[in-house]
Amino acid sequence: MTVLMHYPATIEYMQALVPDSLFGFLQESGLATSGGEAAALLMEGAVCVNHLAVRNPRKRLQAGDVVAVSGSRVVAVFGAKPLALKKSTQL
C-alpha cells in the first residue's frame, strides 16, 4: 500500500461514521475538533484532498484519498486500514 510522498507528517488512519463525506471525515479523523471547525476550515479553503483545495463539505471521498488541513502536519487517509505495529522482540 502506498501512503504519502510529499507530506512530512504523522499519518492518522480513521474510519468515518459518514462513509464518504469530507465533512464527517474531518471530524472523525480529528483533523477538525468539531463540526463548526470543519465548516470553518472548508469555507476558508484550508482543506486539501489529494493536494487540491476543497470547499465542498459533501465532497465524496474514495479509498486512498489523502486529506490534509493547511498549516497542520497531520494528514488522514480515507478508507485505509491501520498499519499493524510489530512488537519489538528482545534479543
Wavefront OBJ file of the C-alpha trace (Angstrom):
o trace
v 0.000 0.000 0.000
v 1.359 3.437 -0.897
v 0.576 6.187 1.549
v 2.221 9.589 1.095
v 5.118 11.089 -0.730
v 5.172 14.836 -0.141
v 3.799 15.377 3.357
v 6.322 15.397 6.200
v 3.587 14.424 8.595
v 2.183 11.981 11.044
v -0.386 9.765 9.368
v -3.645 9.066 11.128
v -5.952 6.277 9.978
v -9.615 6.546 10.900
v -12.920 5.156 9.715
v -15.554 7.821 9.252
v -19.074 7.385 10.597
v -20.277 9.102 7.439
v -18.714 6.704 4.945
v -17.707 9.075 2.179
v -18.443 12.638 3.322
v -15.480 15.008 3.662
v -17.289 16.951 6.395
v -17.836 13.820 8.509
v -14.332 12.552 7.882
v -12.762 15.814 9.053
v -14.476 15.371 12.407
v -13.940 11.630 12.777
v -10.278 11.752 11.808
v -9.510 14.517 14.295
v -8.414 16.972 11.599
v -11.237 19.181 12.943
v -12.270 19.139 16.603
v -15.930 19.951 15.897
v -18.471 20.404 13.139
v -18.071 24.158 13.427
v -14.328 23.938 12.965
v -14.769 21.574 9.999
v -17.178 24.043 8.364
v -14.823 26.980 9.003
v -11.824 25.115 7.563
v -13.804 24.234 4.446
v -15.085 27.808 3.965
v -11.531 29.166 4.327
v -10.274 26.760 1.675
v -7.859 25.232 4.189
v -8.786 21.607 3.432
v -6.952 19.709 0.700
v -7.877 16.358 -0.793
v -5.049 14.815 -2.782
v -3.169 18.142 -2.789
v -6.172 20.108 -4.141
v -8.113 22.654 -2.054
v -11.749 21.651 -1.490
v -14.570 23.806 -0.097
v -17.500 21.426 -0.637
v -18.415 19.618 2.627
v -20.307 16.975 0.628
v -17.260 16.021 -1.418
v -17.309 12.269 -1.755
v -14.117 10.557 -0.693
v -12.738 7.371 -2.164
v -10.423 4.854 -0.535
v -6.874 6.154 -0.585
v -7.770 9.856 -0.704
v -5.314 11.908 1.362
v -6.969 14.662 3.422
v -4.922 17.472 4.971
v -5.509 20.840 6.605
v -3.251 23.765 5.680
v -0.797 24.576 8.436
v -1.135 21.154 10.050
v 1.459 18.402 9.885
v -1.199 15.707 10.370
v -2.925 14.066 7.425
v -5.528 11.319 7.231
v -6.012 8.665 4.563
v -9.653 7.804 3.886
v -10.569 4.125 3.783
v -7.128 2.837 4.742
v -6.711 0.136 7.309
v -4.484 0.989 10.280
v -0.928 -0.174 9.929
v -0.177 -3.156 12.103
v 2.549 -2.301 14.561
v 5.035 -5.064 15.123
v 6.070 -5.692 18.677
v 9.763 -5.422 19.203
v 11.471 -8.575 20.314
v 14.269 -8.544 22.798
v 17.407 -10.327 21.766
l 1 2 3 4 5 6 7 8 9 10 11 12 13 14 15 16 17 18 19 20 21 22 23 24 25 26 27 28 29 30 31 32 33 34 35 36 37 38 39 40 41 42 43 44 45 46 47 48 49 50 51 52 53 54 55 56 57 58 59 60 61 62 63 64 65 66 67 68 69 70 71 72 73 74 75 76 77 78 79 80 81 82 83 84 85 86 87 88 89 90 91
